[in-house]
Amino acid sequence: MEMDLASLRVNYAQTSLDITDVDPNPFQQFSKWFTEATQSKVKEPNAMVLSTCGKDNFPESRTVLLKGFDENGFTFYTNYDSDKGKQLAENNQCTLLFLWLDLERQVRIKGTASKVNRSESEEYFHSRPRESQIGAWTSPQSKEIPSRQYLETKYTTEVEKFADQVISLPDFGEVTK
């Protein structure tokens, strides 16, 4: 089926960007734009595309959620046993892309990833809903699962395992900054 993709072109003219309007501090500029995206009700303004490249030099991209940022970097959480976790262990160079179409804006960030301390990881992990914490123990990220039933059974097992106790942070799931 042929489609006229050229006719889908949009003329982006909502705003302009002038270097004199940009804060010389990139973190301050990002903060300003992130606030604008949040106030404009952009759907999931903290969604960002993370691109990594392992030792095979083949780039991969996926969407993750920004959980914090400051002058030290941008924080997101990942499972160390996932493809992205393994690739970041092999090659910590990565990029982030925020795409806020409603604002006709994108922000590209290039840098290196590093782990933060375990106590910060635990603080975030325990701020998540209990079901999400159990989900971290249930779903083997980037791995093929045999069926939906497998996940449901594993989830039930984890619920029983952690019945009346604090759910511990898995060793495979910490923070990357």
Secondary structure, 3 states (H helix, E strand, C coil): CCCCHHHHCCCCCCCCCCHHHCCCCHHHHHHHHHHHHHHCCCCCCCEEEEEEECCCCCEEEEEEECCEEECCEEEEEEECCCHHHHHHHHCCEEEEEEEEHHHCEEEEEEEECCECCHHHHHHHHHHCCHHHHHHHHHCCCCCCCCCHHHHHHHHHHHHHHCCCCCCCCCCCEEEEC
